[in-house]
């Protein structure tokens, strides 16, 4: 995904792309787009799922990315 394409994506479109590429590695994934950057929220079963979500989002992000994905058995509500 190019930076130009990322600028035109809605939060819902970004969520759909990430969910498709993550194959269930992150539950309750939400993407929020703000003027200062994008926010990812969700719950990953392990660190790999969290890293993969962040990497995929950063690869397509045109601006700052806030990461709020938790992982592990005892995940807290965000």
Protein Blocks (a to p, Z undefined) as FASTA:
>chain_A
ZZklmmmpcfklmmmmmmmmnnopaghiacdddfkbccdddddfbfklmmmmmmmmmmmp
cbdcddfbdedjklcdZZ
